[in-house]
Amino acid sequence: MFGSKKIKIDKDLLAKIERYAKIAGYSSPEEFVNHALEKELAKLEGADTEEEIKKRLRGLGYIS
């Protein structure tokens, strides 16, 4: 990657990420998070419009 941005993650969530990344055999928590985000983004990429994306995010409980 050509650069990096820092994202703040709640410490309880980070502990879960670290635990499950290790259990699932990922080489690092970063690899686990990247994979999880890629999967979620792939689901949204099929949406045709911004409104459809918002509808999907509401359905997942990410926005209200």
Secondary structure, 3 states (H helix, E strand, C coil): CCCCCCCCCCHHHHHHHHHHHHHHCCCCHHHHHHHHHHHHHHHHHCCCCHHHHHHHHHHHCCCC
